[in-house]
Amino acid sequence: MFYEFLFKSAQSGFMIIDESEISLYVGWQEKFLDDLREIVAITNTDVLLATHSPIIIGEHWDLTVELKPPPGEAGIPFPPSKEVP
């Protein structure tokens, strides 16, 4: 993925990466965000990264945005609760 990002994508673009941890060994997850930040600096590209992995976030919690339901909405419980008769 990083090869494609560096050499085959447009400069100054926008990339969405969704749950990259699914295909990454834990050791690679630990390095992922630091490597990604270096590539972003080289390519001048903005990235939106969605992850459930605290390993990927590492010490970069300052870069995170928690998604919450709009004010006044309770949101949908996940997984949806099932009533048992």
Residue pairs with C-beta under 8 A, 6 or more apart in sequence:
1 17
1 20
2 35
2 36
2 39
5 15
5 39
5 43
5 45
6 39
6 42
6 43
9 15
9 43
9 45
11 43
11 44
11 45
12 43
12 44
12 45
13 43
13 45
13 46
14 45
14 46
14 47
14 48
15 45
15 46
15 47
15 48
16 47
16 48
16 50
17 36
17 47
17 48
17 49
17 50
18 50
19 50
19 51
19 52
20 32
20 49
20 51
20 56
21 29
21 32
21 51
21 52
21 53
21 55
21 56
24 32
24 56
26 55
29 53
29 55
29 56
30 55
30 58
32 56
33 49
33 56
33 57
33 58
33 60
33 63
34 58
36 47
36 49
39 45
40 46
40 47
49 56
51 57
57 63
57 64
68 75
69 75
